[in-house]
Amino acid sequence: MQPSLLPVFFLLALLVVAHAQWKGAADFKIGNKGPNLKLSLARDVGRWNFKGFGATDFRGGWSAGIGVGFKFKRSTGENSRKHVMCHFFVYDENNDGVITKEEMIGLFDDKTRGSNLYDDLNTTKENLGITKSEFYKRVASVIKGCDNDIQK
């Protein structure tokens, strides 16, 4: 395939797969070295991310690439073991010693459940989050199965 046909082929491929929940983007630039066109595709499937791109400078220069990624995230999904949910580190995602409402809500598929748990554990409403000591004072009375002899 001639390099000048690469963008046309890639654009056609973009149109064909667009209906299959793929995201596409085009970037056209004109600079001191002439025009440059870059076309890309991306699709998220669960925690997997697939990407591809093609580019040309219309003078015979071209590039292409593909990528695959996997998103790791701590989660307290419905099937998590109760004793893990009793520990501060599970909720303090950035390890700054404070659980924010955003951190708590982000761990739950049901955002209302995350918000309610945060409100139940947060005893001092004027602060910016739940401290470690505040968490361990309240966790046994808020989460079933968490007893007072949790290792802090």
QUISULZI-V50578 format. One record per residue. N is the residue number from 0. OMEGA is omega in whole degrees, -180 to 180 (* if undefined). D_LAST is the distance of its C-alpha to the last C-alpha in Angstrom with 2 decimals. Layout:
n=N omega=OMEGA d_last=D_LAST
n=N omega=OMEGA d_last=D_LAST
This chain:
n=0 omega=179 d_last=63.73
n=1 omega=180 d_last=64.87
n=2 omega=-179 d_last=62.16
n=3 omega=178 d_last=63.67
n=4 omega=-179 d_last=63.08
n=5 omega=-180 d_last=59.37
n=6 omega=180 d_last=58.32
n=7 omega=178 d_last=60.63
n=8 omega=-179 d_last=59.28
n=9 omega=178 d_last=55.68
n=10 omega=176 d_last=56.48
n=11 omega=178 d_last=58.07
n=12 omega=178 d_last=55.04
n=13 omega=179 d_last=52.87
n=14 omega=-179 d_last=55.06
n=15 omega=-175 d_last=55.09
n=16 omega=-177 d_last=51.34
n=17 omega=180 d_last=50.54
n=18 omega=-178 d_last=50.95
n=19 omega=177 d_last=48.32
n=20 omega=173 d_last=45.36
n=21 omega=174 d_last=45.57
n=22 omega=180 d_last=45.24
n=23 omega=178 d_last=47.88
n=24 omega=176 d_last=48.61
n=25 omega=180 d_last=51.63
n=26 omega=180 d_last=51.91
n=27 omega=-179 d_last=55.41
n=28 omega=173 d_last=56.02
n=29 omega=-179 d_last=59.23
n=30 omega=-179 d_last=59.09
n=31 omega=177 d_last=61.40
n=32 omega=179 d_last=61.26
n=33 omega=-177 d_last=62.28
n=34 omega=178 d_last=60.52
n=35 omega=-180 d_last=57.31
n=36 omega=177 d_last=55.91
n=37 omega=177 d_last=52.47
n=38 omega=-178 d_last=51.57
n=39 omega=177 d_last=48.19
n=40 omega=176 d_last=46.61
n=41 omega=177 d_last=43.01
n=42 omega=175 d_last=41.44
n=43 omega=177 d_last=37.91
n=44 omega=-175 d_last=37.47
n=45 omega=178 d_last=34.01
n=46 omega=-180 d_last=31.72
n=47 omega=178 d_last=34.78
n=48 omega=-180 d_last=36.92
n=49 omega=-178 d_last=40.50
n=50 omega=174 d_last=42.64
n=51 omega=178 d_last=46.16
n=52 omega=173 d_last=48.58
n=53 omega=-178 d_last=52.16
n=54 omega=176 d_last=53.93
n=55 omega=175 d_last=57.47
n=56 omega=178 d_last=59.41
n=57 omega=177 d_last=62.69
n=58 omega=180 d_last=64.36
n=59 omega=178 d_last=63.32
n=60 omega=180 d_last=59.81
n=61 omega=174 d_last=56.96
n=62 omega=179 d_last=53.38
n=63 omega=179 d_last=51.15
n=64 omega=176 d_last=47.62
n=65 omega=178 d_last=45.09
n=66 omega=176 d_last=41.32
n=67 omega=179 d_last=38.65
n=68 omega=178 d_last=34.98
n=69 omega=-178 d_last=31.87
n=70 omega=176 d_last=29.10
n=71 omega=179 d_last=25.54
n=72 omega=172 d_last=23.00
n=73 omega=-177 d_last=19.57
n=74 omega=173 d_last=20.26
n=75 omega=-179 d_last=18.98
n=76 omega=-174 d_last=22.47
n=77 omega=-176 d_last=23.60
n=78 omega=180 d_last=23.26
n=79 omega=179 d_last=19.62
n=80 omega=-175 d_last=17.70
n=81 omega=-174 d_last=15.85
n=82 omega=177 d_last=12.66
n=83 omega=-179 d_last=12.33
n=84 omega=-178 d_last=12.92
n=85 omega=-175 d_last=9.87
n=86 omega=-176 d_last=7.62
n=87 omega=-175 d_last=8.11
n=88 omega=180 d_last=9.85
n=89 omega=-174 d_last=12.42
n=90 omega=-178 d_last=13.84
n=91 omega=-172 d_last=13.73
n=92 omega=-178 d_last=16.69
n=93 omega=175 d_last=17.86
n=94 omega=179 d_last=14.61
n=95 omega=178 d_last=15.74
n=96 omega=179 d_last=12.65
n=97 omega=175 d_last=14.44
n=98 omega=177 d_last=15.17
n=99 omega=179 d_last=18.93
n=100 omega=180 d_last=21.04
n=101 omega=178 d_last=22.77
n=102 omega=-178 d_last=19.69
n=103 omega=-178 d_last=18.83
n=104 omega=-178 d_last=22.51
n=105 omega=-179 d_last=23.08
n=106 omega=-174 d_last=20.89
n=107 omega=172 d_last=23.02
n=108 omega=177 d_last=26.67
n=109 omega=-175 d_last=27.17
n=110 omega=178 d_last=26.62
n=111 omega=179 d_last=27.04
n=112 omega=178 d_last=24.16
n=113 omega=179 d_last=21.86
n=114 omega=179 d_last=23.34
n=115 omega=179 d_last=22.96
n=116 omega=178 d_last=19.26
n=117 omega=-179 d_last=18.78
n=118 omega=180 d_last=21.02
n=119 omega=-179 d_last=19.25
n=120 omega=-176 d_last=15.78
n=121 omega=-177 d_last=17.47
n=122 omega=180 d_last=18.33
n=123 omega=-171 d_last=19.93
n=124 omega=-177 d_last=22.56
n=125 omega=-179 d_last=24.07
n=126 omega=-176 d_last=21.29
n=127 omega=180 d_last=21.25
n=128 omega=-179 d_last=18.02
n=129 omega=178 d_last=14.65
n=130 omega=-180 d_last=12.26
n=131 omega=-179 d_last=8.48
n=132 omega=178 d_last=8.74
n=133 omega=180 d_last=11.54
n=134 omega=-176 d_last=9.98
n=135 omega=174 d_last=7.44
n=136 omega=-173 d_last=10.58
n=137 omega=-169 d_last=12.76
n=138 omega=-178 d_last=11.44
n=139 omega=-180 d_last=12.43
n=140 omega=-177 d_last=15.80
n=141 omega=-177 d_last=16.45
n=142 omega=179 d_last=15.69
n=143 omega=178 d_last=17.35
n=144 omega=177 d_last=15.65
n=145 omega=179 d_last=12.09
n=146 omega=-173 d_last=11.68
n=147 omega=-179 d_last=9.92
n=148 omega=176 d_last=8.51
n=149 omega=177 d_last=6.02
n=150 omega=-176 d_last=3.78
n=151 omega=* d_last=0.00
